[in-house]
Amino acid sequence: MFNQFLRKNRYASLLLTVFRLYLGWQWLNAGWGKLSSGNFDASGFLSGAVKQGIGEHPAVQPWWANFLHDVAIPHVELFNILVPWGEFLVGFALIIGVFTNFAMLMGLVMNFAYMFSGTTSTNPQMALIGMFILVAGINAGKIGLDRWIYPYFKKVLLKKSKQEKFPLSA
C-alpha cells in the first residue's frame, strides 16, 4: 500500500522531488568541493578506514578493510577521479531529475561505501531518504527530465521489440 503511494501518487511525487533536490544538492556540493579544490586525495581517508578495521571491536569490518587495502589503496588515483565526479554527477542527475533511479542507486552505493569505511555523518539519513526515492521508481523523477525521457525510451524499445518480432521480409 505504501509502495503504491510512493510509485503512483502525484502528491508523493512532489514530496519525492523535495527529497531529490535535497539529496542532489548534498551530492553536487560535496563533489564540486572536491573538484574545485583540484587536490582531492582519498589515500588518507582510505588508510584511516583500514586502521579502523583492526582490534577487538573494529569500526570497519575486516572484509571491507581488506578490500580497501588490496584494491582501493593500490588504485587510489582511479578513486581520486571516481569519487568527486561520482558525487557531482549523482547530484546533478538528481537535481534535474534525469535517470533518477540509476543516480540514486549510485548515490546509495557511495553512502554505504562511506558507512562501511566507518564514516557516519549524514550518510545514514541520505541512505534512508534515497531508499524512498529508489522504491518510488519513475514517480521520483516525474517532476524532472525523466517525465519525457522514460516515455521516449519506452516508445523506442517497443518499436524495436515489434521489429524483432516481425522483421521485414525481403
Secondary structure, DSSP 8 states (H G I E B T S, - for coil): -HHHHHHH-HHHHHHHHHHHHHHHHHHHHHHHHHHHHS----HHHHHHHHHTT-SSS-SS-HHHHHHIIIIITTTHHHHHHHHHHHHHHHHHHHHHTSSHHHHHHHHHHHHHHHHHTT--TTHHHHHHHHHHHHHHGGGGGSSSTHHHHHHHHHHHHHHHHHHHHS----
